[in-house]
């Protein structure tokens, strides 16, 4: 659809602008925009209601702070996506830290299937360059964007982050079958375990 191409073109412009800003400024900008706009969106009402149900000890101001923080993290993650390829292991930033890499080093040395899992914490996209930095060939489950043109752009940013082709499995039945075949052949699979799929 022409709308898909228009959205993807806008996304390309945003990616280009964010790349010019650098990772720190991009992250700060993405966080600021998302935490300003996000709390006003209808989905934030759902989040506030869920927090009230799950954590009744939080008062209304605390729940709003949590939701604002969620939006901040989402905005930062999205704005950092064009910089994944430039984020390396460091203690000085911008980049990522690994306090204990013994499991990843051991995984590199062993043969056979493995499953790596994480959740939507901090920048959940960082798994791509981290696995590549340790020389791990990891395939990933992902939720495709409804806009196929934009989805291809996001996938290209992920491939760019690892410097190689990525074997990605779309969530759903076909992806699950493909992932099982991948594991049976000794492959490694990464997944975000907190995603909901009806």
C-alpha positions in Angstrom: 0.0 0.0 0.0 1.1 3.6 -0.6 0.7 4.3 3.1 3.3 1.6 3.9 5.8 3.2 1.5 5.1 6.6 3.0 5.6 5.4 6.6 8.8 3.5 5.6 10.1 6.7 3.9 9.5 8.7 7.0 11.2 6.0 9.0 14.2 6.1 6.7 14.4 9.9 7.2 14.3 9.4 11.0 17.0 6.8 10.9 19.2 9.1 8.8 18.7 12.0 11.2 19.3 9.8 14.3 22.5 8.5 12.8 23.8 12.1 12.4 23.0 12.8 16.0 25.0 10.0 17.5 23.9 7.4 20.0 23.8 9.5 23.2 21.9 12.4 21.7 19.6 10.0 19.8 18.8 8.1 23.0 18.1 11.3 25.0 15.9 12.6 22.2 14.0 9.4 21.8 13.4 9.1 25.6 12.3 12.7 25.9 9.8 12.5 23.0 8.3 9.1 24.1 8.0 10.0 27.8 6.3 13.3 26.9 3.8 11.9 24.3 3.4 8.3 25.5 1.5 8.9 28.8 -1.2 10.8 26.8 -1.9 7.8 24.6 -4.9 5.5 25.4 -2.6 2.4 25.9 -1.1 4.2 28.9 -4.5 4.0 30.6 -4.4 0.2 30.2 -0.9 0.2 31.8 -2.0 2.3 34.7 -5.0 0.0 35.3 -2.8 -3.1 35.1 -0.3 -1.5 37.6 -3.1 -0.7 40.0 -4.3 -4.3 39.8 -0.8 -5.9 40.0 0.8 -3.5 42.5 -1.9 -2.0 44.6 0.7 -0.6 47.0 1.8 2.0 44.5 -0.1 5.3 44.7 -1.3 7.1 41.5 1.8 9.3 41.2 4.1 6.2 41.5 2.1 4.4 38.8 2.4 7.4 36.5 6.2 7.5 37.1 6.5 3.8 36.1 4.5 4.4 32.9 6.6 7.4 32.1 9.7 5.3 32.6 8.4 2.6 30.3 7.8 5.2 27.6 11.3 6.6 28.2 12.8 3.2 27.7 10.8 2.5 24.6 11.8 5.8 23.0 15.5 5.3 23.9 15.4 1.7 22.4 13.9 2.9 19.2 16.3 5.9 18.8 19.3 3.7 19.5 18.4 1.1 16.9 20.3 3.0 14.1 23.4 2.9 16.3 23.4 -0.8 17.2 26.4 -1.4 15.0 28.3 1.3 16.9 27.6 0.0 20.4 30.5 -2.1 21.7 31.5 -3.5 25.0 32.7 -0.7 27.3 32.4 0.5 30.8 32.6 4.2 29.7 29.7 4.2 27.2 27.9 4.5 24.9 27.8 0.7 24.6 27.1 -2.3 26.7 28.6 -4.0 29.7 28.9 -7.7 30.6 29.8 -8.3 34.3 30.3 -12.0 33.8 30.9 -13.4 30.3 31.9 -16.9 31.3 28.6 -18.4 30.0 28.8 -16.7 26.6 32.5 -17.7 26.3 31.6 -21.3 27.2 28.7 -21.3 24.7 31.1 -20.2 21.9 33.3 -23.2 22.6 30.5 -25.9 22.8 28.6 -27.5 20.0 25.0 -28.2 19.8 21.7 -26.3 20.3 21.2 -23.5 22.8 18.5 -21.1 23.8 19.3 -17.6 24.9 16.5 -15.5 26.4 15.9 -12.0 27.7 13.0 -9.7 28.3 12.0 -6.1 27.4 14.5 -4.6 29.7 16.8 -1.6 28.8 17.6 -1.9 25.1 16.3 -5.4 24.2 17.8 -5.1 20.7 21.3 -5.1 22.2 21.3 -9.0 22.0 22.2 -8.8 18.3 25.6 -7.0 18.7 26.4 -8.8 22.0 26.0 -12.2 20.4 28.1 -11.1 17.4 30.8 -9.7 19.7 31.2 -13.1 21.3 31.3 -14.8 17.9 27.9 -16.5 18.5 25.7 -17.2 15.5 22.3 -16.7 17.0 18.9 -16.8 15.2 16.1 -14.9 16.8 12.4 -14.9 17.2 10.8 -11.5 16.4 7.4 -9.9 15.9 7.2 -8.5 12.4 5.9 -5.0 11.9 2.5 -4.9 10.1 4.2 -2.6 7.6 6.4 -5.0 5.5 8.5 -2.2 4.0 9.3 -0.8 7.4 9.9 -4.3 8.7 12.6 -4.8 6.1 14.3 -1.6 7.1 14.3 -2.7 10.8 15.7 -6.1 9.8 18.4 -4.4 7.8 19.5 -2.4 10.9 19.7 -5.6 12.9 21.8 -7.3 10.2 24.0 -4.2 10.1 24.5 -4.6 13.9 26.0 -8.1 13.5 27.7 -7.6 10.2 26.1 -10.7 8.7 22.8 -12.2 7.6 20.4 -13.0 10.4 18.1 -16.0 10.5 15.0 -14.6 12.0 11.8 -16.5 12.9 8.6 -14.6 12.8 6.4 -15.3 15.8 3.6 -17.8 15.0 3.2 -21.4 13.9 5.5 -21.3 10.8 8.3 -19.5 12.9 8.0 -22.0 15.7 8.4 -24.9 13.2 11.4 -23.2 11.7 12.9 -22.6 15.1 12.5 -26.2 16.1 14.2 -27.4 12.9 17.0 -24.8 13.6 17.5 -26.2 17.1 17.4 -29.8 16.0 20.3 -29.0 13.6 22.4 -27.6 16.4 21.5 -23.9 16.0 21.2 -21.3 18.7 18.0 -19.4 19.2 17.4 -16.1 21.0 14.0 -14.9 22.2 12.2 -12.3 24.2 10.2 -14.5 26.6 7.8 -11.8 27.8 6.0 -11.3 24.5 2.3 -12.1 24.4 1.0 -14.0 21.3 -2.6 -14.9 21.1 
